[in-house]
Amino acid sequence: MALGANYGTGQGGPGEGGRALLVRDEDIQQASRALKALSHPIRLKILCVLGEGEVAVQDIVEAVGTSQSNISQHLAILREKGILVCRREANRVYYRIGDSRMLRLIAMMREVFCSG
C-alpha cells in the first residue's frame, strides 16, 4: 500500500487520528486562501491584533506600526478573502475576524510558535 493511500478515507492514515483530511475542493480552496492570507507578516500581525475583538483602523495602524495606506491595502486583501468583516460608525471603520476557523488557527499558531 502506498504511503497516504488512506488519506481522506477516515481509515487512520498517517496523522489522521481517525478523521478525514481535507477532501472537498471547496475546503481545500478555503484553507489555501486562509494560509495565503497568513503568509504575509503584516497581515498575520493584523489578525493577531484583532484577535476576538473589533478594532478601529487607526488602532490597528498604531498597533502594527506601519502607514495607514499600507494597513488599508492589507485589510482589503483580508476582507476580499472573506476573513475580515467591517462596519462603519460615523467616520471610523471597525474590523473584526468574521471566520471563527481563523480564530482557532491563530490560537493554534500562538500555542505552537509563541509558547517557547
C-alpha positions as CSV (number, residue, x, y, z in Angstrom):
1,M,0.0,0.0,0.0
2,A,1.4,3.4,-1.0
3,L,2.1,6.0,1.7
4,G,-1.0,8.1,2.1
5,A,-3.4,5.7,0.4
6,N,-5.8,6.0,3.3
7,Y,-5.7,9.8,3.4
8,G,-9.2,11.3,3.3
9,T,-10.8,7.9,3.9
10,G,-11.1,8.2,7.7
11,Q,-9.2,4.9,7.9
12,G,-6.4,6.1,10.0
13,G,-3.8,7.3,7.6
14,P,-0.7,9.0,9.0
15,G,-1.6,11.9,11.1
16,E,-5.4,11.5,10.7
17,G,-6.3,10.4,14.2
18,G,-9.3,8.6,12.6
19,R,-10.6,11.8,11.0
20,A,-10.7,12.6,7.3
21,L,-8.4,15.2,6.0
22,L,-9.5,17.9,3.6
23,V,-11.1,16.1,0.7
24,R,-13.6,18.6,-0.8
25,D,-12.2,21.0,-3.3
26,E,-14.1,23.8,-1.6
27,D,-12.5,23.1,1.8
28,I,-9.0,22.9,0.1
29,Q,-9.6,26.3,-1.6
30,Q,-10.7,27.9,1.7
31,A,-7.7,26.5,3.5
32,S,-5.4,27.7,0.8
33,R,-6.9,31.2,0.9
34,A,-6.5,31.4,4.7
35,L,-2.9,30.2,4.6
36,K,-2.1,32.7,1.8
37,A,-3.6,35.5,4.0
38,L,-1.4,34.4,6.9
39,S,1.7,34.2,4.8
40,H,2.4,38.0,5.0
41,P,3.9,39.3,8.3
42,I,1.7,42.4,8.3
43,R,-1.5,40.5,7.7
44,L,-0.6,38.0,10.4
45,K,0.1,40.8,12.8
46,I,-3.2,42.5,11.9
47,L,-5.1,39.2,12.6
48,C,-3.3,38.9,15.9
49,V,-4.1,42.5,16.9
50,L,-7.8,41.8,16.1
51,G,-8.0,38.5,18.0
52,E,-11.6,38.0,19.0
53,G,-12.4,41.7,19.2
54,E,-13.3,44.6,16.9
55,V,-10.7,47.2,16.4
56,A,-10.8,50.6,14.6
57,V,-8.4,51.1,11.7
58,Q,-6.4,53.8,13.4
59,D,-5.9,51.5,16.4
60,I,-4.7,48.7,14.0
61,V,-2.3,51.2,12.4
62,E,-0.8,52.1,15.8
63,A,-0.5,48.5,17.0
64,V,1.1,47.2,13.8
65,G,3.4,50.2,13.4
66,T,3.1,51.0,9.7
67,S,1.3,53.5,7.5
68,Q,-2.4,53.7,7.2
69,S,-2.3,53.2,3.4
70,N,-0.2,50.0,3.9
71,I,-2.7,48.8,6.6
72,S,-5.6,49.6,4.3
73,Q,-4.2,47.6,1.5
74,H,-3.7,44.5,3.7
75,L,-7.2,45.0,5.3
76,A,-8.7,45.0,1.8
77,I,-6.9,41.7,0.9
78,L,-8.2,40.1,4.1
79,R,-11.7,41.4,3.5
80,E,-11.7,40.1,-0.1
81,K,-10.7,36.7,1.1
82,G,-13.7,36.7,3.4
83,I,-11.5,36.6,6.6
84,L,-12.5,40.1,7.9
85,V,-15.7,41.9,8.1
86,C,-16.1,45.6,8.7
87,R,-18.6,48.1,9.9
88,R,-18.7,51.9,9.7
89,E,-19.7,54.2,12.5
90,A,-19.6,57.9,11.6
91,N,-16.1,58.5,10.2
92,R,-14.5,55.4,11.8
93,V,-14.2,51.9,10.3
94,Y,-14.0,48.8,12.6
95,Y,-12.7,45.4,11.6
96,R,-13.1,42.0,13.2
97,I,-12.4,38.5,12.1
98,G,-15.5,37.1,10.6
99,D,-14.5,33.4,10.4
100,S,-14.3,31.5,13.7
101,R,-12.0,29.0,12.0
102,M,-9.4,31.7,11.5
103,L,-9.6,32.5,15.3
104,R,-8.9,28.8,16.0
105,L,-6.0,28.8,13.5
106,I,-4.4,31.8,15.1
107,A,-4.8,30.3,18.6
108,M,-3.1,27.2,17.4
109,M,-0.3,29.2,15.9
110,R,0.2,31.1,19.1
111,E,0.4,27.8,21.0
112,V,2.9,26.3,18.6
113,F,5.1,29.3,17.9
114,C,4.8,31.6,20.9
115,S,4.9,29.2,23.9
116,G,8.7,28.9,24.0
